[in-house]
Amino acid sequence: MTAQDLEVKDLPLEGAFIIKPKEFYDERGAFFKLYNREILKSRNVEPFFAEDYISISKKGVIRGLHYQVDPFAQAKLVRCNRGEVFDVLVDLRKSSRTFGKWTSLVLSEENKLSVYVPRGFAHGFLSMVDESVVSYKADNDYSTPHERTLIWNDRTLNINWPKTEKYLLSKKDQAGASFAQADKFE
């Protein structure tokens, strides 16, 4: 299998993209190739992951919008293994032509997409169903003093979150900074 086996599509934010896996089915079941080194290198991404996470969320849970500042900024490769999430990326890089913009996409067990979130982005998601399982690989270590949260409902960004009965957020996420107050990247 080569890099050409996988489909890659750029997102509207500079440096962010999705990867559609290569799927194989036979009488035993299914096998999926999610990404490979060549795809990442072709996008100037060093294919090294320092940490791997899984979250399980109830319907209506918003996790994020999270990011870490230098020297612990993180790029992430995110996918939804079970359920469905409304995934959001916000570009916080002042030098980017898409600075201050956001984009969203649905990640689900059905579409099997992975999204690459570059360093300098805030990232979060809304669980659309109970027991959504999201995995994400990060290219740098977690560091509590370097962690930041951008408020999910910032008026400047005006993210168009899907409506749900109620949103559930951690206290940390409820106290996130506005876009104007948020740390930015050069």
C-alpha positions in Angstrom: 0.0 0.0 0.0 1.2 3.5 -0.8 0.3 7.0 0.0 -1.9 7.1 -3.0 -4.2 4.5 -1.4 -5.5 7.2 0.9 -7.6 10.2 -0.1 -6.6 13.5 1.4 -8.7 16.7 1.2 -7.6 20.2 2.4 -9.8 22.0 4.8 -10.5 25.7 4.4 -7.9 26.5 7.2 -4.3 26.7 6.1 -2.4 23.4 7.0 -5.5 21.4 8.1 -6.7 18.4 6.2 -8.8 15.3 6.4 -7.7 11.7 5.5 -10.2 9.2 4.2 -9.0 5.7 5.0 -8.4 2.8 2.6 -11.0 0.1 3.4 -10.7 -3.6 2.9 -13.6 -6.1 3.4 -13.7 -9.8 3.1 -15.6 -12.7 4.7 -13.6 -12.2 8.0 -14.7 -8.6 8.4 -13.0 -5.3 7.7 -9.5 -3.7 7.9 -8.8 0.1 7.6 -5.5 1.9 6.8 -6.0 5.2 8.6 -2.9 7.2 7.6 0.7 6.6 6.7 4.1 8.4 7.0 4.1 9.3 3.3 0.8 11.2 3.5 1.9 13.2 6.5 5.4 13.9 5.0 3.8 15.0 1.7 2.0 17.7 3.8 5.2 18.7 5.6 4.1 16.9 8.8 6.8 15.1 10.8 5.0 11.7 11.5 5.9 11.4 15.1 3.3 11.1 17.9 4.3 11.6 21.6 0.9 10.8 23.2 -2.3 9.0 22.3 -5.7 9.8 23.9 -9.2 8.4 23.9 -12.3 10.3 25.2 -15.8 8.9 25.7 -18.5 11.5 25.7 -22.3 11.7 26.3 -24.6 13.4 23.9 -24.2 17.2 24.3 -20.7 17.2 25.7 -18.4 19.8 24.3 -14.7 19.2 24.8 -12.6 22.3 24.0 -11.6 24.4 22.4 -8.2 23.4 23.7 -4.6 24.2 22.6 -1.1 24.4 24.2 1.3 27.3 23.8 5.0 26.9 22.9 7.2 25.1 23.7 4.5 22.5 24.2 2.2 23.4 21.2 0.6 20.2 19.8 -0.5 19.0 16.4 -3.2 16.3 16.5 -4.6 13.6 14.4 -8.2 13.1 15.5 -10.9 10.5 14.6 -14.2 9.3 15.9 -14.1 5.5 16.5 -17.7 5.2 17.7 -20.7 7.6 17.5 -20.5 11.0 15.9 -19.0 14.4 16.7 -19.2 17.9 15.3 -15.4 18.7 15.2 -14.1 22.4 15.2 -10.7 23.9 14.4 -9.8 27.5 15.0 -6.6 29.0 13.5 -4.7 31.0 16.1 -1.6 31.7 14.0 -1.2 35.4 13.4 1.0 34.8 10.3 -1.6 32.6 8.7 -3.9 33.8 5.9 -6.7 32.0 7.8 -6.0 33.6 11.2 -9.1 33.9 13.4 -11.2 31.7 11.1 -12.8 28.4 12.1 -14.0 25.3 10.2 -16.0 22.3 11.2 -16.7 18.8 10.0 -18.5 15.7 11.2 -16.3 12.8 12.3 -18.1 9.5 12.8 -17.7 5.8 12.9 -19.5 5.7 9.5 -17.3 8.2 7.6 -14.1 7.0 9.3 -12.4 10.3 8.5 -9.3 11.5 10.4 -8.6 15.3 10.7 -5.1 16.7 11.0 -5.0 19.7 13.4 -1.8 21.7 13.0 0.1 23.4 15.8 -1.3 26.8 16.5 -4.9 25.7 16.3 -7.6 25.4 19.0 -9.6 22.2 18.7 -12.8 20.9 20.2 -15.9 18.9 19.5 -19.5 18.3 20.4 -20.7 14.8 20.9 -23.8 14.3 18.8 -24.8 10.9 20.4 -24.2 9.1 23.7 -20.9 7.2 24.0 -19.0 8.9 21.2 -15.4 7.6 21.3 -12.8 10.0 20.0 -9.1 9.2 19.7 -6.4 11.7 19.1 -2.7 11.5 18.7 -0.5 14.5 19.7 3.0 15.2 18.5 4.1 16.9 21.8 3.7 16.1 25.5 0.8 17.5 27.5 1.8 20.3 29.9 -0.6 21.8 32.4 1.1 25.2 32.6 1.0 25.5 28.7 -2.6 24.4 28.3 -5.2 27.0 27.2 -8.9 26.9 26.5 -10.7 29.2 24.1 -14.4 29.7 25.0 -16.6 27.5 22.8 -19.3 30.2 22.3 -17.0 33.2 21.6 -19.1 36.0 19.9 -16.2 37.1 17.6 -15.8 33.6 16.2 -19.5 32.9 16.2 -19.1 29.1 15.7 -22.3 27.6 14.4 -22.6 24.7 16.9 -25.5 22.3 16.2 -28.4 22.7 18.6 -28.9 20.1 21.2 -31.1 19.7 24.3 -28.3 20.9 26.5 -24.5 21.4 26.3 -22.3 19.8 28.9 -18.9 21.4 29.6 -16.3 21.0 32.3 -15.7 24.0 34.6 -12.4 24.6 32.8 -14.1 24.7 29.4 -16.8 27.0 30.7 -14.1 29.4 31.8 -12.3 29.6 28.5 -10.8 32.8 27.2 -12.4 34.9 24.5 -10.7 35.0 21.1 -9.6 38.6 21.9 -8.0 37.4 25.2 -6.6 34.1 23.9 -2.9 33.5 23.5 -1.9 33.6 19.8 0.9 32.1 17.8 3.4 34.0 15.7 
